Amino acid sequence: MTPEPNQNPIFNRPYWWDFGSNGQPLQLKQLAASNLTLPSSVDCVIVGAGYSGLSAALTLARAGRSVAVVDSQHPGYGCSARNGGLIGPSFHKLGLAGLNKQLGRTMAEAIIQESMDCLLWLKQFIREENIDCGLHETGRFRGAVAPKHYENLAQQAESLHRLTGLNFEMVPKSSQHQHIGSDFYHGGIVYHQDGHLHPGSYLKGLANAALRAGAGIYAPAQVTGINTSTAGYEVKLTEQSIQCGQVLIATNGYTDKNFPYLRRRIVPIRSGIIVTEPLSSALMSEVTPKLHGFGDTSRLVPYYRPTPDGQRLLFGGRAFDTSDQPSRYVPDLQRLMLRIFPQLRATQITHAWSGTVAYTFDHAPHLGQIDKGKLDGVFYVMGYCGSGVGRASWFGRKAALQMLGDTEGNTPIDQLTFKGRPLYSGNPWFLPLILRWHSLIDRFQYRR
Ligand SMILES: Cc1cc2nc3c(=O)[nH]c(=O)nc-3n(C[C@H](O)[C@H](O)[C@H](O)COP(=O)(O)OP(=O)(O)OC[C@H]3O[C@@H](n4cnc5c(N)ncnc54)[C@H](O)[C@@H]3O)c2cc1C
């Protein structure tokens, strides 16, 4: 079923970097000043120039703080300029009922409500900052891969609607073709408030807003350690150091061995993406008649969407392997895409790349301050479990507000404890086994 591979695909480089929302290359490296121009002291150092770090930088700089954002590669090198660009409320995986059991009703409702607030805030933020990032509020269709999932989707959506005003529509299998050119699903649901954007252009817009507010962005500049000092902290980089009063670590799925406290609490999971060659307009409007974003109820959570120009399909999902080798995830993604859209069997894949998302053991993002060791008092924000376009921007801002001592920075997730697991130090050796198991269950569901 898999077509002959394209002879000249662009692998290991996100499509987004070459085609910004205006069709031009993004040139993300140019957003950063050279590490040679790093200041010797600032109020705040932020480690990681993704959505979390840049959103925090924007908030801190607008409050009058001097800020240096440093990234070991370049702005957007991590997830933030390589993701699928799908936006939605990203409700907690356990849903309202599951959270209720674990945390009690008040906390559960507050966490769920914050997810919706975060989506609405993101859209408003993009408009207010005038960020040109191909924002399409075209909704998301989530397909049911088994008949009973259709009922579950309806029940969950009803309770979320009562609490948050979630705007949804159930789509039975008989009218599914109005939303997706596929017979694969047993009906589905449309979340009307969801949509998609160009993740790289959004990153660039956010970085430019932070620069305009006075923040400095420096790369390549890897933080190799942090010590306490008379100023507060000494942030050590490969060749020099910066003195500062506060530090925020915003490294998410790219948290390296320099931060063992955080690595023990984060499970990096590889997610891969493929992009098709341009499709004919007839084929494109058959596949996605309403230009929705897409997902489904399978355990390996595929996500897909049209590119901002409406010409190609971008298809992503979990990679079984922890390595960044396209040969380890492209065939699996292509097979799954063809299972959903057999009409794409002659279509070539032109781009493929992957990145590491950050899972946490309680499936929730975390922000707060480290309370022991050399990093005592250092702030962190991370753990978006694969849904971070809105959440990283929102919680990055919240972290900055907490650094400023502003109570607007309070969030329901302050109540959650950021826990690791005994014997886990950041190497997810068990993941391939778990993912294969999920894949087996998915295949069993697909046959029903
Ligand atoms: C393939 C893929 C698809 C995704 N699809 C979606 C989607 O469709 N919708 C959605 O909502 N979310 C999606 N996500 C998740 C989303 O992109 C992330 O949650 C979000 O971008 C996280 O932003 P961040 O700023 O916290 O981290 P990142 O953007 O990952 O930034 C972390 C940065 O820290 C830097 N860093 C690490 N260590 C150091 C150090 N020691 N010194 C200096 N710098 C350091 C890294 O170089 C990196 O640039 C996807 C992620 C991936 C990988």
The ligand as an SDF file (V2000), in Angstrom:
LIG
                    3D

 53 58  0  0  0  0  0  0  0  0999 V2000
    6.3730   16.9650   16.2010 C   0  0  0  0  0  0  0  0  0  0  0  0
    5.5850   17.7480   17.2080 C   0  0  0  0  0  0  0  0  0  0  0  0
    4.2460   18.0600   16.9340 C   0  0  0  0  0  0  0  0  0  0  0  0
    3.4900   18.8050   17.8570 C   0  0  0  0  0  0  0  0  0  0  0  0
    2.2270   19.1900   17.5070 N   0  0  0  0  0  0  0  0  0  0  0  0
    1.5350   20.0250   18.3250 C   0  0  0  0  0  0  0  0  0  0  0  0
    0.2840   20.5390   17.9020 C   0  0  0  0  0  0  0  0  0  0  0  0
   -0.1870   20.2930   16.7830 O   0  0  0  0  0  0  0  0  0  0  0  0
   -0.3920   21.3270   18.7710 N   0  0  0  0  0  0  0  0  0  0  0  0
    0.1150   21.6610   20.0160 C   0  0  0  0  0  0  0  0  0  0  0  0
   -0.5490   22.3840   20.7720 O   0  0  0  0  0  0  0  0  0  0  0  0
    1.3360   21.2160   20.4110 N   0  0  0  0  0  0  0  0  0  0  0  0
    2.0590   20.4170   19.5980 C   0  0  0  0  0  0  0  0  0  0  0  0
    3.3040   19.9980   19.9700 N   0  0  0  0  0  0  0  0  0  0  0  0
    3.8390   20.4030   21.2930 C   0  0  0  0  0  0  0  0  0  0  0  0
    4.3130   21.8620   21.3140 C   0  0  0  0  0  0  0  0  0  0  0  0
    5.0520   22.1450   20.1670 O   0  0  0  0  0  0  0  0  0  0  0  0
    5.1760   22.0730   22.5730 C   0  0  0  0  0  0  0  0  0  0  0  0
    4.4460   21.7060   23.7200 O   0  0  0  0  0  0  0  0  0  0  0  0
    5.6450   23.5130   22.7420 C   0  0  0  0  0  0  0  0  0  0  0  0
    6.1960   24.0190   21.5460 O   0  0  0  0  0  0  0  0  0  0  0  0
    6.6640   23.6020   23.8810 C   0  0  0  0  0  0  0  0  0  0  0  0
    7.2650   24.8530   23.8660 O   0  0  0  0  0  0  0  0  0  0  0  0
    8.4490   25.1660   24.8830 P   0  0  0  0  0  0  0  0  0  0  0  0
    8.8370   26.5740   24.6550 O   0  0  0  0  0  0  0  0  0  0  0  0
    8.0480   24.7920   26.2560 O   0  0  0  0  0  0  0  0  0  0  0  0
    9.6080   24.1850   24.4950 O   0  0  0  0  0  0  0  0  0  0  0  0
   10.5410   24.0540   23.1240 P   0  0  0  0  0  0  0  0  0  0  0  0
    9.8780   24.8040   22.0320 O   0  0  0  0  0  0  0  0  0  0  0  0
   10.7850   22.6400   22.9720 O   0  0  0  0  0  0  0  0  0  0  0  0
   11.8180   24.8790   23.5440 O   0  0  0  0  0  0  0  0  0  0  0  0
   12.7930   24.3750   24.4230 C   0  0  0  0  0  0  0  0  0  0  0  0
   14.1360   24.9680   24.0160 C   0  0  0  0  0  0  0  0  0  0  0  0
   15.0740   24.7560   25.0710 O   0  0  0  0  0  0  0  0  0  0  0  0
   16.3570   24.7210   24.4820 C   0  0  0  0  0  0  0  0  0  0  0  0
   17.3020   24.1340   25.4670 N   0  0  0  0  0  0  0  0  0  0  0  0
   17.2770   22.8840   26.0110 C   0  0  0  0  0  0  0  0  0  0  0  0
   18.2940   22.7480   26.8980 N   0  0  0  0  0  0  0  0  0  0  0  0
   18.9780   23.9090   26.9100 C   0  0  0  0  0  0  0  0  0  0  0  0
   20.1480   24.3770   27.6020 C   0  0  0  0  0  0  0  0  0  0  0  0
   20.8140   23.5960   28.4660 N   0  0  0  0  0  0  0  0  0  0  0  0
   20.5890   25.6410   27.3650 N   0  0  0  0  0  0  0  0  0  0  0  0
   19.9420   26.4570   26.4800 C   0  0  0  0  0  0  0  0  0  0  0  0
   18.8340   26.0460   25.7990 N   0  0  0  0  0  0  0  0  0  0  0  0
   18.3600   24.8090   26.0070 C   0  0  0  0  0  0  0  0  0  0  0  0
   16.1520   23.8810   23.2380 C   0  0  0  0  0  0  0  0  0  0  0  0
   17.1680   24.0950   22.2700 O   0  0  0  0  0  0  0  0  0  0  0  0
   14.7650   24.3330   22.7820 C   0  0  0  0  0  0  0  0  0  0  0  0
   14.8280   25.2780   21.7110 O   0  0  0  0  0  0  0  0  0  0  0  0
    4.0750   19.2260   19.0850 C   0  0  0  0  0  0  0  0  0  0  0  0
    5.4250   18.9160   19.3640 C   0  0  0  0  0  0  0  0  0  0  0  0
    6.1680   18.1910   18.4280 C   0  0  0  0  0  0  0  0  0  0  0  0
    7.6080   17.8620   18.7220 C   0  0  0  0  0  0  0  0  0  0  0  0
  1  2  1  0
  2  3  1  0
  2 52  2  0
  3  4  2  0
  4  5  1  0
  4 50  1  0
  5  6  2  0
  6  7  1  0
  6 13  1  0
  7  8  2  0
  7  9  1  0
  9 10  1  0
 10 11  2  0
 10 12  1  0
 12 13  2  0
 13 14  1  0
 14 15  1  0
 14 50  1  0
 15 16  1  0
 16 17  1  0
 16 18  1  0
 18 19  1  0
 18 20  1  0
 20 21  1  0
 20 22  1  0
 22 23  1  0
 23 24  1  0
 24 25  2  0
 24 26  1  0
 24 27  1  0
 27 28  1  0
 28 29  2  0
 28 30  1  0
 28 31  1  0
 31 32  1  0
 32 33  1  0
 33 34  1  0
 33 48  1  0
 34 35  1  0
 35 36  1  0
 35 46  1  0
 36 37  1  0
 36 45  1  0
 37 38  2  0
 38 39  1  0
 39 40  1  0
 39 45  2  0
 40 41  1  0
 40 42  2  0
 42 43  1  0
 43 44  2  0
 44 45  1  0
 46 47  1  0
 46 48  1  0
 48 49  1  0
 50 51  2  0
 51 52  1  0
 52 53  1  0
M  END
$$$$
